[in-house]
Amino acid sequence: MIRYHVRSKTGFNFNIKILSLAKEILDFDKNNISTKYVFTILLTDNLELDRIENRKYEILKTYNKDLKGLAELFSIIRDITSYFARHGVTNYMMQNGISTDIIRDSLGIKRLALPNRI
């Protein structure tokens, strides 16, 4: 299954291949929570902007805590966050000769120069 997605921050378009297990999770959410959102981060469509930002902050905090748990599980000594993971992968791709266009596309960045500063 291929899912089309637009990154709200940049308006960048993605076509994402969804594996069967991920599709089951998405389908469960779609059938049990009625919002326009793909993930069950925002559980209702009519939230005020400050409530949306607060919810995003809380989810990111939980996500980073879970990343820390994974790092401990695999004996990674470094403090890993979503920011670190995103930019670490970018740095790895750059060091291994992946083209800037591919890096830009994978991050959903419009400006070609941005990955050069990471």
N, C-alpha and C positions, 0 to 999 in steps of 0.2 A: 504494500500500500504506500502510495506517495501522498504526503500532505503538504498543501500550500500554506505558507505562513508569511506574514509581513511583520518585520521587526518594528515595533511602534516608535522606538527612539530615533531610528534613521529612515524608516520607510523602505528598508531593504527587503527584497523578495527572496524567499527561500522555498525550495522544493525539498522536503525531508522524507527520506525513506523510513517508514515506521515498521519495526520488527513486530512479529506476532504477539509477543508478551506485552510490549508497549501498547499495541493496539487494544489488547484486552483491558488494560488499565484506563486508557482514554475512553473506551466504550463504556466502562463501568461508570466513570465520572459523568459522561454525557447522559447516561440513562438515569442517574441518581441526583444530579444537581443541574438545575435549569438556569444556566447563565450563558452569555455569549462567549465566555472565555474558554480557552482550551484546557487549562489546568485549574484545579480547585483551590487556587490561591484567593481569589475574590469569589465569595459564595453568593453574591447578589449583584445585579447589574446597576443598581441605583445608589451607589455610595458616593459621598462627598469626597473631594480631592484629598483632604487631610486624612480621612479614614483609609483611602486607598494607599497613600504614602506610608501610613503607619503599618498597615497590613503587609506591604512589600518589605518594610524594614524588619518586621517580626519574622517573616518567612526567610529572608536572607540570613538573619541571625541563626535561625534553626538550621538552615542549610550549611552555614559555616561551622556550626557545632558538629553536625553530622560528618562534614569533611575532616574535622579534627579527629573524630572517632575512627574514621577510616585510616587516617595517617598513623594513629597509634596502633591499630590492628596490623598494619604492614610495617611497623617499626620505622616509620618516617619521622625523623627528629624535627623537621622543619614545621613551622606554624603555617598551615595551609588554609587559605581562604578562597572564595570564589574569584576574587580579584587576582590572587596569586596564580590560581589554576589557569585562568584565561590568558594571562600574560606569560606564564611559564610555557604554555603550549605554543603561543605565538613565537616566543624566543627560540624554542626548540625547532619549530618549523623554519625560522629564518636561518639558524645555524646549520640546518641540514639541506639548505639550498632550495626550499620550496619557494615557488615564485610569489612575489608580492601580491600579484592579482589573486592567486588562490588563497593566500592568507587573508587578504581584504575580504574576499567573498565568504570565507568561513566564519569571519567575525561579524559580518553584516555591516561593514564600514564602507561608506561611500567614497571617502577621500583616499586616494592611493598613498599619500604621504604618511598617513597615521601610523601604519605598522613600522615604518622606518624609525619612529621615535620611541618605540616600546623597548 
